[in-house]
Amino acid sequence: MVSHLKKGRERMKITRTASAFAATILLFLLGWAEARSAGSSKGQAFSAGEPGDPKKSARIVIITITETDSKMMFTPAKVEVADDEQIRFVLRNHGRIDHEFVLLSPTEPHPQAGQMKQGLAGSNAMRLPPRTIGELVWKFTRPGQFEFACLIPGHREKGLLGTVMVR
């Protein structure tokens, strides 16, 4: 009888260990799936489209950022894009201070504002130090009007706002 009890306890230990292991795997997979569906700031798409593939061909659009004491601007301030077109934005900050280029939807919140302050630019955003050049590749997958802006406090209000028309 002692041997039956011993075997029963061993089976219970194995069952508990297997159950704990299975629960751990399940929790890991649920966490992984939640992180994937939420998206990280690096790969997240929004209504204007999705991150482009830098290895594929893209139309180049050069955008220059300049500033004066009272005004800041993107040149050009309006870009027209075909639906399903991939664009390689070549961004040139000719200014004396940092600026950002963030693709936005006028109808969606701007979560990047806080992320950009922390240096966590997403795939639809780039922060440029003074006198630097950067590139951002984006594929526009939906017709409509979208924006690009600088979300550094006060910059948008001074004119760092542009429009992307996707047709």
Secondary structure, 3 states (H helix, E strand, C coil): CHHHHHHHHHHHHHHHHHHHHHHHHHHHHHHHHHHHHHCCCCCCCECCEEECCCCCCCEEEEEEEEECCCCEEEECCEEEECCCEEEEEEEEECCCCCEEEEEECCCCCCCHHHHHHCCCCCCCEEEECCCEEEEEEEEECCCEEEEEECCCCCCCCCCCEEEEEEC
